[in-house]
Amino acid sequence: MTKKKTLTEHKEYLRETVKLSLWIIADWANKHPENDFVKSIDELTPMVNHTIFNPIALYENPTFEGDDWPLLKQELFNCYKKESDPFRYQDLAFKLIEPHIDGRAEKDLIHINKEIDTDKNSWITYDLSRSEEYLEIHMENTLYPNSFLKDDTYFYSKLKIAVLEAEKNGYKGLWSCTWLNDLPTWQKKMPKQWNESIHNRMYDIQWHLGFWGQFLTARLCFNYTAATKFRETGVVEIPMSIARASIEDFKSFLEI
């Protein structure tokens, strides 16, 4: 089995994600000078989640405690007013935020490296209390440090549970908005109807893993290849998109 990432690797991931976040904020501000720079930090990036100011898990909704993060965001804006080139801004602004990153790394890694019980945990999550025709699903690599897309038995067993629970609770099908919809290995595991329904491809930058997930490797390390391509073009290689399929489509596909 692939080794789980080390503390050194996780610190590297945290730092590189923050650097990319800073690059994105400067590039975005250059292209959208009418937007609120400080507000955009939390709307477009998970930067605060990768600092000691956020007391919760890395991929939860961005939040913070105390006044330090708002004050630091203002400092980041002041830095941008002096240097707006994304590459130079990234390096200068990182010096401001660097002291506030590594302090969360050890606690993060304890959580990330916990043993995964595949009988209780699933790569697919959803909220059955939501009032909608199609149930929105979210994906997580619960087979870290390997990819959940490489274990067919695990993948399909959890998908079947989701489909049956959605049917039992009156939903007409499943849907999701994610960059995975244009990933060939994901498409091969989904019904034809799902792939044919893909629409509304969005190159928007948003703070959540629907966008940022492609900068993670299966081992939850930083994806340098994807980040380099993004910095070269300013456009994400794989956009988020919306796809869905009915309960009937899934049941036929899964033979249930």
Secondary structure, 3 states (H helix, E strand, C coil): CCCCCCHHHHHHHHHHHHHHHHHHHHHHHHHCCCCCHHHHHHHHCCHHHHCCCCCCCCCCCCCCCCCHHHHHHHHHHHHHHHCCCHHHHHHHHHHHHHHHCHHHHHHHHHHHCCCCCCCCCCCEEECCCCCCCEEEEEECCCCCCCCHHHCHHHHHHHHHHHHHHHHHCCCCEEEEEEHHHHCHHHHCCCCHHHHHCCEEEECCCCCCHHHHHHHECCCCCECHHHHHHHHHHCCCCCCEEEEEEEHHHHHHHHCC
